[in-house]
Amino acid sequence: MRIVETSLCLRFYTSDGWTREAVRELLSDDKRLARVMPRYFDDRDKIGWAGFVLDDGATHSECEYFAVYGVCQPFSCSALAEHELIPF
């Protein structure tokens, strides 16, 4: 599946088949689902979260994309290599 690189994070679009759980599986060390942030292109993007985590346990399958913020080297390089990375 495609992964889109931006200046602050990698974006995992639900239209490409990504789920919150699938993105969590790409994380290398801190594999908490709370690290995978749902993002929306409307007012729903103001979900209450702090410290770049959202610990609600919900799938948020209706969001536009998922992002992981605030961690250094968060992803397993071998897991990312299996997908198409669209550079920034």
MMTF fields as JSON, N, C-alpha, C and O atoms, coordinates in Angstrom:
{
  "mmtfVersion": "1.0.0",
  "mmtfProducer": "UNKNOWN",
  "numBonds": 351,
  "numAtoms": 352,
  "numGroups": 88,
  "numChains": 1,
  "numModels": 1,
  "chainsPerModel": [1],
  "groupsPerChain": [88],
  "chainIdList": ["A"],
  "bondAtomList": [4, 2, 8, 6, 12, 10, 16, 14, 20, 18, 24, 22, 28, 26, 32, 30, 36, 34, 40, 38, 44, 42, 48, 46, 52, 50, 56, 54, 60, 58, 64, 62, 68, 66, 72, 70, 76, 74, 80, 78, 84, 82, 88, 86, 92, 90, 96, 94, 100, 98, 104, 102, 108, 106, 112, 110, 116, 114, 120, 118, 124, 122, 128, 126, 132, 130, 136, 134, 140, 138, 144, 142, 148, 146, 152, 150, 156, 154, 160, 158, 164, 162, 168, 166, 172, 170, 176, 174, 180, 178, 184, 182, 188, 186, 192, 190, 196, 194, 200, 198, 204, 202, 208, 206, 212, 210, 216, 214, 220, 218, 224, 222, 228, 226, 232, 230, 236, 234, 240, 238, 244, 242, 248, 246, 252, 250, 256, 254, 260, 258, 264, 262, 268, 266, 272, 270, 276, 274, 280, 278, 284, 282, 288, 286, 292, 290, 296, 294, 300, 298, 304, 302, 308, 306, 312, 310, 316, 314, 320, 318, 324, 322, 328, 326, 332, 330, 336, 334, 340, 338, 344, 342, 348, 346],
  "bondOrderList": [1, 1, 1, 1, 1, 1, 1, 1, 1, 1, 1, 1, 1, 1, 1, 1, 1, 1, 1, 1, 1, 1, 1, 1, 1, 1, 1, 1, 1, 1, 1, 1, 1, 1, 1, 1, 1, 1, 1, 1, 1, 1, 1, 1, 1, 1, 1, 1, 1, 1, 1, 1, 1, 1, 1, 1, 1, 1, 1, 1, 1, 1, 1, 1, 1, 1, 1, 1, 1, 1, 1, 1, 1, 1, 1, 1, 1, 1, 1, 1, 1, 1, 1, 1, 1, 1, 1],
  "groupList": [{"groupName": "MET", "atomNameList": ["N", "CA", "C", "O"], "elementList": ["N", "C", "C", "O"], "formalChargeList": [0, 0, 0, 0], "bondAtomList": [1, 0, 2, 1, 3, 2], "bondOrderList": [1, 1, 2], "singleLetterCode": "M", "chemCompType": "L-PEPTIDE LINKING"}, {"groupName": "ARG", "atomNameList": ["N", "CA", "C", "O"], "elementList": ["N", "C", "C", "O"], "formalChargeList": [0, 0, 0, 0], "bondAtomList": [1, 0, 2, 1, 3, 2], "bondOrderList": [1, 1, 2], "singleLetterCode": "R", "chemCompType": "L-PEPTIDE LINKING"}, {"groupName": "ILE", "atomNameList": ["N", "CA", "C", "O"], "elementList": ["N", "C", "C", "O"], "formalChargeList": [0, 0, 0, 0], "bondAtomList": [1, 0, 2, 1, 3, 2], "bondOrderList": [1, 1, 2], "singleLetterCode": "I", "chemCompType": "L-PEPTIDE LINKING"}, {"groupName": "VAL", "atomNameList": ["N", "CA", "C", "O"], "elementList": ["N", "C", "C", "O"], "formalChargeList": [0, 0, 0, 0], "bondAtomList": [1, 0, 2, 1, 3, 2], "bondOrderList": [1, 1, 2], "singleLetterCode": "V", "chemCompType": "L-PEPTIDE LINKING"}, {"groupName": "GLU", "atomNameList": ["N", "CA", "C", "O"], "elementList": ["N", "C", "C", "O"], "formalChargeList": [0, 0, 0, 0], "bondAtomList": [1, 0, 2, 1, 3, 2], "bondOrderList": [1, 1, 2], "singleLetterCode": "E", "chemCompType": "L-PEPTIDE LINKING"}, {"groupName": "THR", "atomNameList": ["N", "CA", "C", "O"], "elementList": ["N", "C", "C", "O"], "formalChargeList": [0, 0, 0, 0], "bondAtomList": [1, 0, 2, 1, 3, 2], "bondOrderList": [1, 1, 2], "singleLetterCode": "T", "chemCompType": "L-PEPTIDE LINKING"}, {"groupName": "SER", "atomNameList": ["N", "CA", "C", "O"], "elementList": ["N", "C", "C", "O"], "formalChargeList": [0, 0, 0, 0], "bondAtomList": [1, 0, 2, 1, 3, 2], "bondOrderList": [1, 1, 2], "singleLetterCode": "S", "chemCompType": "L-PEPTIDE LINKING"}, {"groupName": "LEU", "atomNameList": ["N", "CA", "C", "O"], "elementList": ["N", "C", "C", "O"], "formalChargeList": [0, 0, 0, 0], "bondAtomList": [1, 0, 2, 1, 3, 2], "bondOrderList": [1, 1, 2], "singleLetterCode": "L", "chemCompType": "L-PEPTIDE LINKING"}, {"groupName": "CYS", "atomNameList": ["N", "CA", "C", "O"], "elementList": ["N", "C", "C", "O"], "formalChargeList": [0, 0, 0, 0], "bondAtomList": [1, 0, 2, 1, 3, 2], "bondOrderList": [1, 1, 2], "singleLetterCode": "C", "chemCompType": "L-PEPTIDE LINKING"}, {"groupName": "PHE", "atomNameList": ["N", "CA", "C", "O"], "elementList": ["N", "C", "C", "O"], "formalChargeList": [0, 0, 0, 0], "bondAtomList": [1, 0, 2, 1, 3, 2], "bondOrderList": [1, 1, 2], "singleLetterCode": "F", "chemCompType": "L-PEPTIDE LINKING"}, {"groupName": "TYR", "atomNameList": ["N", "CA", "C", "O"], "elementList": ["N", "C", "C", "O"], "formalChargeList": [0, 0, 0, 0], "bondAtomList": [1, 0, 2, 1, 3, 2], "bondOrderList": [1, 1, 2], "singleLetterCode": "Y", "chemCompType": "L-PEPTIDE LINKING"}, {"groupName": "ASP", "atomNameList": ["N", "CA", "C", "O"], "elementList": ["N", "C", "C", "O"], "formalChargeList": [0, 0, 0, 0], "bondAtomList": [1, 0, 2, 1, 3, 2], "bondOrderList": [1, 1, 2], "singleLetterCode": "D", "chemCompType": "L-PEPTIDE LINKING"}, {"groupName": "GLY", "atomNameList": ["N", "CA", "C", "O"], "elementList": ["N", "C", "C", "O"], "formalChargeList": [0, 0, 0, 0], "bondAtomList": [1, 0, 2, 1, 3, 2], "bondOrderList": [1, 1, 2], "singleLetterCode": "G", "chemCompType": "PEPTIDE LINKING"}, {"groupName": "TRP", "atomNameList": ["N", "CA", "C", "O"], "elementList": ["N", "C", "C", "O"], "formalChargeList": [0, 0, 0, 0], "bondAtomList": [1, 0, 2, 1, 3, 2], "bondOrderList": [1, 1, 2], "singleLetterCode": "W", "chemCompType": "L-PEPTIDE LINKING"}, {"groupName": "ALA", "atomNameList": ["N", "CA", "C", "O"], "elementList": ["N", "C", "C", "O"], "formalChargeList": [0, 0, 0, 0], "bondAtomList": [1, 0, 2, 1, 3, 2], "bondOrderList": [1, 1, 2], "singleLetterCode": "A", "chemCompType": "L-PEPTIDE LINKING"}, {"groupName": "LYS", "atomNameList": ["N", "CA", "C", "O"], "elementList": ["N", "C", "C", "O"], "formalChargeList": [0, 0, 0, 0], "bondAtomList": [1, 0, 2, 1, 3, 2], "bondOrderList": [1, 1, 2], "singleLetterCode": "K", "chemCompType": "L-PEPTIDE LINKING"}, {"groupName": "PRO", "atomNameList": ["N", "CA", "C", "O"], "elementList": ["N", "C", "C", "O"], "formalChargeList": [0, 0, 0, 0], "bondAtomList": [1, 0, 2, 1, 3, 2], "bondOrderList": [1, 1, 2], "singleLetterCode": "P", "chemCompType": "L-PEPTIDE LINKING"}, {"groupName": "HIS", "atomNameList": ["N", "CA", "C", "O"], "elementList": ["N", "C", "C", "O"], "formalChargeList": [0, 0, 0, 0], "bondAtomList": [1, 0, 2, 1, 3, 2], "bondOrderList": [1, 1, 2], "singleLetterCode": "H", "chemCompType": "L-PEPTIDE LINKING"}, {"groupName": "GLN", "atomNameList": ["N", "CA", "C", "O"], "elementList": ["N", "C", "C", "O"], "formalChargeList": [0, 0, 0, 0], "bondAtomList": [1, 0, 2, 1, 3, 2], "bondOrderList": [1, 1, 2], "singleLetterCode": "Q", "chemCompType": "L-PEPTIDE LINKING"}],
  "groupTypeList": [0, 1, 2, 3, 4, 5, 6, 7, 8, 7, 1, 9, 10, 5, 6, 11, 12, 13, 5, 1, 4, 14, 3, 1, 4, 7, 7, 6, 11, 11, 15, 1, 7, 14, 1, 3, 0, 16, 1, 10, 9, 11, 11, 1, 11, 15, 2, 12, 13, 14, 12, 9, 3, 7, 11, 11, 12, 14, 5, 17, 6, 4, 8, 4, 10, 9, 14, 3, 10, 12, 3, 8, 18, 16, 9, 6, 8, 6, 14, 7, 14, 4, 17, 4, 7, 2, 16, 9],
  "groupIdList": [1, 2, 3, 4, 5, 6, 7, 8, 9, 10, 11, 12, 13, 14, 15, 16, 17, 18, 19, 20, 21, 22, 23, 24, 25, 26, 27, 28, 29, 30, 31, 32, 33, 34, 35, 36, 37, 38, 39, 40, 41, 42, 43, 44, 45, 46, 47, 48, 49, 50, 51, 52, 53, 54, 55, 56, 57, 58, 59, 60, 61, 62, 63, 64, 65, 66, 67, 68, 69, 70, 71, 72, 73, 74, 75, 76, 77, 78, 79, 80, 81, 82, 83, 84, 85, 86, 87, 88],
  "secStructList": [7, 3, 3, 3, 3, 7, 1, 1, 7, 3, 3, 3, 3, 4, 4, 4, 6, 7, 7, 2, 2, 2, 2, 2, 2, 2, 5, 1, 1, 7, 7, 7, 4, 4, 4, 3, 3, 3, 3, 7, 1, 1, 4, 4, 4, 4, 7, 7, 7, 5, 6, 6, 5, 7, 7, 7, 7, 7, 7, 7, 6, 6, 1, 1, 3, 3, 3, 3, 7, 1, 7, 1, 1, 7, 5, 7, 2, 2, 2, 2, 6, 6, 1, 3, 3, 3, 7, 7],
  "xCoordList": [0.843, 0.0, 0.885, 2.062, 0.302, 1.05, 1.184, 0.291, 2.336, 2.606, 3.086, 4.014, 2.483, 2.829, 3.658, 3.216, 4.865, 5.757, 5.404, 5.191, 5.34, 5.152, 6.264, 7.12, 6.257, 7.334, 7.284, 8.319, 6.116, 5.98, 5.74, 5.964, 5.29, 4.903, 4.791, 5.002, 4.464, 4.061, 2.546, 1.977, 1.893, 0.435, 0.052, 0.618, -0.917, -1.421, -2.905, -3.727, -3.255, -4.624, -5.54, -5.189, -6.725, -7.702, -8.171, -8.546, -8.159, -8.554, -7.58, -7.921, -6.368, -5.381, -5.471, -4.706, -6.41, -6.608, -6.013, -6.105, -5.398, -4.784, -5.833, -6.869, -5.563, -6.362, -5.45, -4.226, -6.042, -5.247, -4.363, -3.211, -4.901, -4.153, -2.992, -1.91, -3.205, -2.138, -0.979, 0.182, -1.283, -0.228, 0.508, 1.734, -0.21, 0.413, 1.422, 2.462, 1.132, 2.026, 3.354, 4.336, 3.406, 4.64, 5.571, 6.751, 5.06, 5.885, 6.945, 6.717, 8.109, 9.209, 9.269, 9.389, 9.19, 9.361, 8.063, 7.562, 7.533, 6.318, 5.114, 4.678, 4.579, 3.499, 2.109, 1.164, 1.979, 0.653, -0.234, 0.2, -1.469, -2.429, -2.627, -2.95, -2.444, -2.619, -1.665, -1.938, -0.536, 0.434, -0.073, 0.413, -1.04, -1.551, -2.756, -3.837, -2.547, -3.553, -4.459, -3.964, -5.783, -6.702, -6.745, -6.752, -6.775, -6.832, -7.984, -8.267, -8.642, -9.801, -9.554, -8.734, -10.271, -10.16, -11.322, -11.661, -11.932, -13.042, -12.966, -11.92, -14.047, -14.056, -13.781, -13.405, -13.964, -13.683, -12.195, -11.814, -11.351, -9.912, -9.517, -8.343, -10.473, -10.19, -10.451, -10.866, -10.207, -10.357, -9.429, -8.282, -9.926, -9.103, -7.977, -8.225, -6.749, -5.574, -4.45, -4.408, -3.549, -2.435, -1.161, -1.198, -0.046, 1.229, 1.346, 2.082, 0.632, 0.669, 0.173, 0.632, -0.765, -1.399, -2.909, -3.379, -3.655, -5.102, -5.444, -5.555, -5.605, -5.787, -7.265, -7.742, -8.004, -9.434, -9.767, -10.891, -8.809, -9.023, -9.928, -10.137, -10.474, -11.388, -10.618, -9.449, -11.276, -10.62, -10.54, -9.598, -11.506, -11.565, -11.455, -10.739, -12.156, -12.081, -12.665, -12.435, -13.415, -14.011, -13.087, -13.457, -11.904, -10.994, -10.348, -10.414, -9.722, -9.061, -7.716, -7.383, -6.946, -5.654, -5.227, -5.806, -4.199, -3.597, -2.188, -1.531, -1.725, -0.381, 0.215, -0.502, 1.555, 2.265, 3.201, 4.047, 3.052, 3.832, 4.687, 4.437, 5.702, 6.405, 7.321, 7.617, 7.779, 8.727, 9.851, 9.627, 11.052, 12.199, 12.349, 12.264, 12.571, 12.72, 11.607, 11.895, 10.336, 9.253, 8.943, 8.333, 9.36, 8.923, 10.009, 11.2, 9.582, 10.471, 10.802, 9.899, 12.077, 12.485, 12.113, 11.719, 12.23, 11.888, 10.383, 9.975, 9.564, 8.116, 7.731, 6.849, 8.38, 8.098, 8.516, 7.867, 9.588, 10.123, 9.124, 9.253, 8.148, 7.165, 6.101, 5.25, 6.138, 5.108, 5.729, 6.938, 4.887, 5.347, 5.394, 4.36, 6.573, 6.74, 6.746, 7.585, 5.811, 5.726, 6.499, 6.03, 7.682, 8.519, 7.921, 7.105, 8.343, 7.917, 8.506, 8.272],
  "yCoordList": [-1.185, 0.0, 1.244, 1.187, 2.352, 3.61, 4.242, 4.146, 4.896, 5.709, 7.054, 7.104, 8.143, 9.481, 10.194, 10.364, 10.61, 11.335, 12.817, 13.392, 13.444, 14.893, 15.433, 14.674, 16.725, 17.318, 16.896, 16.9, 16.535, 16.212, 14.735, 14.284, 13.988, 12.607, 11.82, 12.363, 10.563, 9.75, 9.625, 9.448, 9.719, 9.609, 8.255, 7.797, 7.635, 6.333, 6.504, 6.508, 6.647, 6.968, 5.754, 4.668, 5.949, 4.869, 4.477, 3.324, 5.41, 5.094, 4.126, 3.496, 4.004, 3.045, 1.715, 0.79, 1.626, 0.382, 0.326, -0.706, 1.423, 1.422, 1.438, 2.091, 0.721, 0.753, 1.203, 1.166, 1.619, 2.071, 0.932, 1.155, -0.266, -1.432, -1.768, -2.125, -1.658, -1.961, -0.975, -1.369, 0.297, 1.294, 0.986, 1.085, 0.619, 0.275, -0.859, -0.862, -1.804, -2.934, -2.51, -3.247, -1.342, -0.839, -0.177, 0.024, 0.161, 0.813, -0.145, -1.352, 0.4, -0.472, -0.679, -1.821, 0.366, 0.23, 0.451, -0.46, 1.639, 1.998, 1.628, 2.434, 0.441, -0.056, 0.215, -0.517, 1.255, 1.587, 2.136, 2.975, 1.66, 2.153, 3.658, 4.344, 4.171, 5.6, 6.467, 7.654, 5.913, 6.674, 6.936, 7.849, 6.15, 6.265, 7.198, 6.834, 8.406, 9.46, 9.487, 9.565, 9.424, 9.61, 11.083, 11.951, 11.367, 12.762, 12.913, 12.013, 14.065, 14.367, 15.676, 16.492, 15.868, 17.107, 18.047, 18.891, 17.919, 18.791, 19.067, 18.855, 19.529, 19.909, 18.749, 18.976, 17.504, 16.361, 16.242, 15.467, 16.993, 16.919, 17.55, 17.535, 18.092, 18.719, 17.742, 18.147, 16.456, 15.438, 15.799, 16.189, 15.67, 16.001, 14.999, 13.837, 15.446, 14.602, 15.481, 16.681, 14.865, 15.62, 14.799, 13.573, 15.463, 14.768, 13.802, 12.819, 14.068, 13.243, 11.828, 10.897, 11.654, 10.354, 10.525, 11.554, 9.519, 9.48, 8.081, 7.136, 7.971, 6.667, 6.353, 6.207, 6.246, 5.95, 4.533, 4.071, 3.839, 2.461, 2.282, 1.151, 3.36, 3.281, 3.089, 3.464, 2.504, 2.249, 3.494, 3.631, 4.404, 5.634, 5.322, 6.011, 4.293, 3.869, 4.891, 4.789, 5.871, 6.895, 8.089, 9.004, 8.106, 9.242, 9.203, 8.188, 10.318, 10.377, 9.662, 8.947, 9.858, 9.181, 9.065, 9.694, 8.245, 8.089, 8.662, 8.618, 9.198, 9.763, 9.408, 9.193, 9.352, 9.123, 10.311, 10.584, 11.013, 12.211, 12.013, 11.12, 12.867, 13.03, 11.911, 11.804, 11.078, 10.025, 9.992, 10.272, 9.653, 9.545, 8.097, 7.184, 7.884, 6.543, 5.609, 4.546, 5.99, 5.195, 3.896, 2.989, 3.803, 2.69, 1.652, 1.963, 0.433, -0.652, -0.488, -0.506, -0.328, -0.106, -1.282, -1.083, -2.491, -3.655, -3.709, -4.13, -3.286, -3.262, -2.188, -2.409, -1.023, 0.045, -0.339, 0.059, -1.105, -1.484, -2.297, -2.377, -2.891, -3.702, -2.853, -3.393, -1.526, -0.623, 0.447, 0.675, 1.095, 2.167, 3.481, 3.957, 4.068, 5.345, 6.484, 6.508, 7.435, 8.616, 9.724, 10.225, 10.122, 11.098, 12.497, 12.868, 13.271, 14.651, 15.526, 16.734],
  "zCoordList": [0.0, 0.0, 0.0, 0.356, -0.402, -0.463, 0.92, 1.761, 1.128, 2.317, 1.805, 0.998, 2.25, 1.771, 2.829, 3.965, 2.448, 3.352, 3.339, 2.272, 4.521, 4.643, 5.528, 5.983, 5.773, 6.563, 8.037, 8.703, 8.557, 9.979, 10.275, 11.398, 9.286, 9.559, 8.253, 7.169, 8.371, 7.231, 7.299, 8.376, 6.132, 6.081, 5.503, 4.511, 6.145, 5.743, 5.444, 6.361, 4.156, 3.752, 3.828, 3.366, 4.418, 4.489, 3.089, 2.872, 2.136, 0.762, 0.096, -0.905, 0.644, 0.154, 0.904, 0.632, 1.85, 2.578, 3.972, 4.637, 4.435, 5.763, 6.86, 6.731, 7.931, 9.152, 10.284, 10.158, 11.371, 12.516, 13.036, 13.408, 13.057, 13.529, 12.589, 13.054, 11.267, 10.305, 10.448, 10.341, 10.687, 10.903, 12.198, 12.246, 13.239, 14.521, 14.353, 15.012, 13.493, 13.267, 12.635, 12.73, 11.995, 11.383, 12.396, 12.107, 13.572, 14.588, 15.099, 15.181, 15.443, 15.866, 17.373, 17.817, 18.168, 19.614, 20.381, 21.039, 20.296, 21.025, 20.161, 19.34, 20.33, 19.484, 20.057, 19.761, 20.869, 21.402, 20.286, 19.497, 20.224, 19.246, 19.411, 18.442, 20.603, 20.886, 20.076, 19.895, 19.574, 18.779, 17.36, 16.692, 16.895, 15.525, 15.542, 16.004, 15.029, 15.108, 13.883, 12.758, 14.075, 12.95, 12.569, 13.442, 11.284, 10.824, 9.84, 9.049, 9.902, 9.077, 8.332, 8.751, 7.222, 6.461, 6.765, 5.934, 7.926, 8.311, 9.816, 10.43, 10.404, 11.822, 12.773, 13.923, 12.314, 13.18, 13.495, 14.372, 12.799, 13.034, 14.368, 14.741, 15.071, 16.361, 17.508, 18.593, 17.261, 18.311, 19.466, 19.25, 20.68, 21.845, 22.056, 22.377, 21.875, 22.118, 22.609, 22.339, 23.328, 23.892, 23.797, 23.904, 23.598, 23.551, 22.386, 22.47, 21.299, 20.101, 20.326, 19.664, 21.257, 21.464, 21.616, 22.102, 21.201, 21.36, 21.854, 21.072, 23.156, 23.789, 23.96, 25.086, 22.835, 22.929, 22.475, 22.675, 21.87, 21.448, 20.245, 19.806, 19.695, 18.549, 17.247, 17.148, 16.254, 14.969, 14.093, 13.313, 14.202, 13.402, 11.907, 11.18, 11.453, 10.059, 9.086, 7.881, 9.584, 8.715, 8.478, 7.742, 9.077, 8.894, 7.505, 6.812, 7.104, 5.793, 5.798, 4.853, 6.866, 6.97, 8.425, 9.31, 8.658, 9.975, 9.93, 8.891, 11.05, 11.142, 12.498, 13.475, 12.535, 13.79, 13.987, 13.136, 15.102, 15.392, 16.641, 17.45, 16.778, 18.036, 18.472, 19.662, 17.571, 17.927, 16.902, 15.724, 17.339, 16.44, 16.002, 16.824, 14.716, 14.161, 14.643, 15.193, 14.445, 15.02, 14.275, 14.84, 13.007, 12.184, 11.967, 11.966, 11.788, 11.417, 9.936, 9.099, 9.602, 8.21, 7.321, 6.172, 7.827, 7.015, 6.726, 5.643, 7.686, 7.472, 6.465, 5.635, 6.526, 5.565, 4.154, 3.187, 4.024, 2.708, 1.891, 0.67, 2.529, 1.84, 1.144, 0.437, 1.335, 0.82, -0.08, -0.048, -0.878, -1.764, -0.99, -0.523, -0.848, -0.138, -1.149, -2.05, -1.006, -1.862, -1.143, -0.121, -1.654, -0.952, -0.904, -1.747, 0.105, 0.323, -0.742, -0.747]
}
